[in-house]
Amino acid sequence: MKKCFLWMLLLFTPMMAESPSQSAVLKVHTAASQDKIVSGQEFYLAIVLNIAPGLHINSDQPLGEFFIPTKVTFESQTGFSFGMPIFPQAAMKLFSFSEDKLSIFEGETVIVVPISTSPDLELSEKVIKGHVSYQGCTDTMCFAPEEMNFEITLPVFAEGTTIQLMNQDYFHQLDSDQTMRVESLTQQERDALSYLEKGLVTALLAFFVIGLALNLTPCVYPVIPLTVSYFGGRSNQTKGSAFIDAIFYQLGIAISFAVLGLISGLAGRQWGFLFQSPWFVVVIVTIMLLMAASLFGAFEISVPSWLLTRVSKTKQGSIGALIMGLTAGVVIAPCAAGIIIGLVGLIAKLGLVVKGTLLFFVMGLGLGLPYLILASFSGLLNKLPQSGEWMIWIKKIFAFMLIGVALYFVLPQLEQLAGKLGFLLGIMGLTAGLLLGFIEHGIYSRAFNVVRKGLGVLLIILGLVWIHNGIHAQKSEISWIHFENQTLDTLLAEGKPVFIDFYADWCAPCKQLDAVTFTDAEVNKLSSSMSMVKVDCTKPNDTVKAFMEQFQVTGMPTLIFISKSGVIQEDLREIGFIPPTKFIKSMEKTISAD
């Protein structure tokens, strides 16, 4: 219980801890392995992180699903192919918020990236841009994840040009291709490789046991209500038919694991990293909400009618079990960790796609084994009470559990997004569109069916648009000064004009200002020439009330512009939302005022 509390505390730490400036956590610079790029040849780029004393960042494999890994990504550029970043050996340290040692980087950390170039690369100066995403921590807490940009400019010369090696202290680990290949493997990937090196049979047995062990992990919790509901409602089956259905259910899970393993390997992405993609989270959360709706009685999970017409009645139960197994596998597989993540990384780096896919399939068989035993040997299914009010009540409990799991997956994403409301509305619209327009069945007229499907399509489209806008909503880059007890003279001490935003959490126009006006690129640029102050009037204390009275604040938001000489620009005073164009004019007039 204590460990679960610590994990949850760490999960929500980014929301509680105020992040320092990026430069306070780390500084980044780049160094190339040679003085120029030769078209058609490979070179290396070192991303050097200088982490501040007393602080650390999570490693690229931070040994916990709640930790944000350090990642290096590059902007796509014609003629360049960026290889897998090679991270240094992480330090293992124990902190007060964890019972186990954590994998971290501290001090100077060098990440090396192999870069290949096209033979027809244009002979000119090229700017390589990218960014490092990381989470800074102290010994007692972690800050919100951050991202820091980097770039380097190098000239491109034709093949045959002589190069001069540079910065070799950063590239000493690249003595040979084999060395680079081994050092680029994480500890988890080396563990996976150790199984493969013992032979295929040993590896298959090992991963079957790993799949069986997954039944003891939280990854399986979301599919428990799905499985209990499905098999519990079929308790009047014969032992033979239940056994066949359980086999198909097990095969469904195994196929899901194999397909996801294949896709992940070919894409070079680890499952744990998939949850950093908002769109992947949308898919998982939508599935869980639809499953919850089914348990609430909105619809019954069944084999699609178009498929029923193509199979005999004796096979309909097996096909349904297969589909249920596929659904269970999709939910379970992405949150599996440990050796699974190592295997996916190994597939991507060493090209073991076929062997890796087979291992994932066998792992899925191991995961589904308890359901096969339950159906064929224990006879428990036949002893279950027949479906009735008790089962409906149990289903509703499981439905609430699924909603809780959906929230568990979606909350970390919200911390990264500027458009939180749009993202949530999008998931709701997508789920509602699928449920009301296509999944839920009733006795409707043909005309009403057309209407409901049309509404379903509209909700799905709106949901996707809202999700897209929520993901791509711009964040404000304004360096706000949050009012505590400063005076106007204190705010003017820097010699800059002052803008004051009196806002409240319950104020809709205030949120519109944050989402539209304060994210505008020109507004962000001009803000560096002003002291930008926010005053939280949600529950004002005596100090805030006095400051509000000083500026005669009567509504939210109240926007005050003050010249650098301390003169309040009364003609620019606004109450309510104003668009970026008008706000920019007010900023420019205030900046130019005496």
Secondary structure, 3 states (H helix, E strand, C coil): CHHHHHHHHHHHHHHHCCCCCHHHHEEEEEEECECCEECCCCEEEEEEEEECCCCEEECCCCCCCCCCCCEEEECCCCCEEECCCECCCCEEECCCCCCCCEEEECCEEEEEEEEEECCCCCCCEEEEEEEEEECEECCCCECCCEEEEEEEEEEEECCCCCCCECCHHHCCCCCCHHHHHHHCCCHHHHHHHHHHHCCHHHHHHHHHHHHHHHHHCHHHCCHHHHHHHHHHCCCCCCHHHHHHHHHHHHHHHHHHHHHHHHHHHHHCCCHHHHCCCHHHHHHHHHHHHHHHHHHCCCCCCCCCHHHHCCCCHHHHHHHHHHHHHHHHHHHHHHHCCCHHHHHHHHHHHHCCHHHHHHHHHHHHHHHHHHHHHHHHHHCHHHHCCCCCHHHHHHHHHHHHHHHHHHHHHHHHHHCCCCCHHHHHHHHHHHHHHHHHHHHCCCCCCHHHHHHHHHHHHHHHHHHHHHHHHHHHCCCCCCCCEECCCCCHHHHHCCCCCEEEEEECCCCHHHHHHHHHHCCCHHHHHHHCCCEEEEEECCCCCHHHHHHHHHCCCCCCCEEEEECCCCCECHHHCEECCCCHHHHHHHHHHHHHCC
